[in-house]
Amino acid sequence: MKYFVENSERKGTCYHEFCRGKWDGATFWKEDSVFLHDDMLDQCGGFVDAILLIIPDYDRYGPTEVSAADWGKIGKAIRQSDRSCLELYEEVSAWAAEVFKSEECFTILGI
């Protein structure tokens, strides 16, 4: 992956964790999560803008649940952004599609 890493590839803890389903309120750094470094999120500000447009209470420093419907709306909103933000969205969308087969949402755990 170009933007996201798996748990074994993390270098430190400055990552936003995209975890399957609703967060249990306690577990971090799960093996079936994907991780986005905070610097990458800063570089692709359009990704955050699209999330905030659809989920106004998105918390970059806490947990935010994202439903399949919201994810689709974020995808439509991000089409107006730059190429790297769209690539980032598309990269994690493959993972999200698998999640939505068995879960009603995924949770973004902020740093």
Secondary structure, DSSP 8 states (H G I E B T S, - for coil): --SEE-GGG--SS-EEEEEESS--SS--S-TT-EEEEHHHHHHTHHHHHHHHHH-TT--TTSEEEEEHHHHHHHHHHHTTS-HHHHHHHHHHHHHHHHHHTT-SEEEEE--
